Amino acid sequence: MFGTPIYIIIFILIIGYLAKEFLFSKKEKVIERQHEYFDVLWLWPKGSHTCWEANININGESIGIHTEDDEPIEEYREPNDSEVSFCIYTVKDLSGLYHKALPAIREAWKDWGSGKVLAEEWSLEFLLDGFSVPINGDVNNYWGVVYYSKTAGHYFCIGFNNGTPELESVDG
């Protein structure tokens, strides 16, 4: 009628509607909370990938932590006592954490270690990037750890199933 095809008008109306929904939606937001153990704690809303995430400072480095979940998130939830205990125990024994993950790290090292001998002291070769917390802090449930290799220049992602480490991926 006015020289503008109707599909262009419909397209513009759809884009306008989507922009309005995106900019002015009433979706639940991530909540930042203070916590006695974590430096920063974020609680994730319903439908999210995890209940909570946190950061903690270890030797001047910020380490990321999140909880593993086996069901869709239904409501905001702070870490329970057993999850916090898992974090405290894990952070107190970083060498023990490395040695738990060592079988999977050795597997990755074959391809990514550039022929270098793998250091027994984890901090000589790796930076701890973060770890996940098993459901209710129970180490028989799935959880994981991520190390950054200084030699390889890549992240080694290790998952624990029933306490057994498995190499999940090396980014790169």
C-alpha positions in Angstrom: 0.0 0.0 0.0 2.7 2.5 1.0 5.5 0.7 -0.8 6.8 -1.1 2.3 6.3 -4.9 2.2 4.2 -6.1 5.2 6.9 -8.6 6.2 9.3 -5.7 7.0 6.7 -4.1 9.3 6.0 -7.5 11.0 9.8 -8.0 11.5 10.2 -4.6 13.0 7.3 -5.2 15.4 8.7 -8.6 16.5 12.2 -7.0 17.1 10.5 -4.2 19.1 8.6 -6.8 21.2 11.7 -8.9 21.9 13.7 -5.8 22.9 11.0 -4.7 25.3 10.8 -8.2 26.9 14.6 -8.4 27.2 15.1 -4.9 28.6 12.1 -4.8 30.9 11.5 -8.4 32.0 10.8 -9.2 35.6 13.1 -12.2 35.7 14.7 -13.2 38.9 18.3 -11.9 39.3 21.4 -13.4 40.7 21.8 -12.2 44.3 25.1 -11.3 45.8 25.4 -12.1 49.5 27.9 -11.7 52.3 29.2 -15.0 53.8 31.3 -15.8 56.7 33.7 -18.1 54.7 33.5 -16.9 51.1 34.8 -13.6 49.9 31.8 -13.3 47.5 28.7 -15.5 47.3 26.2 -15.4 44.5 22.8 -17.2 44.7 21.3 -18.2 41.4 17.6 -18.1 40.7 15.2 -20.8 39.7 16.1 -22.6 36.5 19.8 -21.8 36.8 22.8 -24.2 36.2 23.8 -24.1 39.9 22.5 -23.0 43.3 25.4 -20.9 44.2 28.8 -19.7 43.2 31.5 -18.1 45.3 35.0 -16.8 45.2 37.7 -17.3 47.9 41.1 -15.8 48.1 43.9 -18.3 48.3 47.5 -17.0 48.5 46.5 -13.8 46.7 44.6 -15.6 43.9 40.8 -15.5 43.5 39.5 -19.1 43.2 36.0 -19.9 41.8 33.8 -22.4 43.5 30.3 -23.6 42.6 28.0 -26.3 43.7 27.0 -29.3 41.7 23.3 -29.9 41.3 21.3 -32.9 40.1 18.0 -31.3 39.7 16.7 -28.0 38.3 17.1 -25.1 40.8 13.7 -24.4 42.4 14.6 -21.4 44.7 17.5 -19.4 46.0 19.7 -21.5 48.3 22.8 -20.7 50.3 25.6 -23.3 50.8 24.7 -25.8 53.5 27.1 -26.7 56.4 28.4 -29.8 54.7 29.2 -27.9 51.4 31.0 -25.2 53.4 32.9 -27.9 55.3 33.9 -29.5 52.0 35.3 -26.2 50.8 37.2 -25.6 54.1 38.7 -29.1 54.0 39.6 -28.8 50.3 41.3 -25.4 50.7 43.3 -26.5 53.8 44.9 -29.4 51.8 45.6 -28.1 48.3 48.5 -30.6 47.9 46.1 -33.4 48.8 43.6 -32.1 46.2 46.4 -32.2 43.6 47.4 -35.7 44.5 43.7 -36.9 44.2 43.6 -35.4 40.7 47.1 -36.6 39.7 46.1 -39.7 37.8 44.0 -37.6 35.5 46.6 -34.9 35.3 49.2 -37.4 34.3 46.9 -38.6 31.5 46.7 -35.0 30.1 50.4 -34.4 30.7 51.4 -37.1 28.2 49.9 -34.9 25.4 50.3 -31.4 26.8 53.5 -31.5 29.0 56.0 -30.7 26.2 58.2 -33.6 27.3 58.8 -31.9 30.6 58.8 -34.1 33.8 55.6 -33.5 35.8 56.4 -31.7 39.1 55.3 -33.4 42.3 54.8 -30.0 43.9 51.6 -28.8 42.2 52.3 -25.1 42.6 55.5 -25.3 40.6 53.5 -26.2 37.4 49.8 -25.4 38.1 47.5 -22.6 39.3 44.3 -23.7 40.9 41.5 -22.1 38.9 38.6 -23.5 40.9 36.6 -26.4 42.0 33.0 -27.6 42.4 31.4 -28.9 45.5 29.5 -32.2 45.4 25.9 -32.3 46.4 25.8 -31.9 50.2 29.6 -32.1 50.3 29.5 -35.9 49.8 32.7 -36.9 47.9 30.9 -39.9 46.5 28.8 -37.5 44.4 30.2 -35.9 41.3 32.5 -32.9 41.7 35.5 -31.4 39.8 38.6 -29.3 39.8 40.3 -27.1 37.2 44.0 -26.4 37.1 45.9 -24.1 34.7 49.1 -25.5 33.5 51.9 -23.0 33.1 53.8 -25.2 30.7 50.9 -26.2 28.5 49.1 -22.9 28.7 45.8 -24.7 29.0 43.2 -25.6 31.6 43.0 -29.2 32.8 39.5 -30.1 33.9 39.2 -33.1 36.1 35.9 -34.7 37.4 35.6 -37.1 40.3 33.0 -39.8 40.1 32.7 -41.9 43.3 36.0 -40.4 44.3 37.8 -41.5 41.1 39.5 -38.7 39.0 38.7 -38.6 35.3 40.2 -36.2 32.7 37.2 -34.4 31.3 38.9 -32.0 29.0 41.9 -29.8 28.2 41.0 -26.5 26.6 42.8 -26.2 23.4 
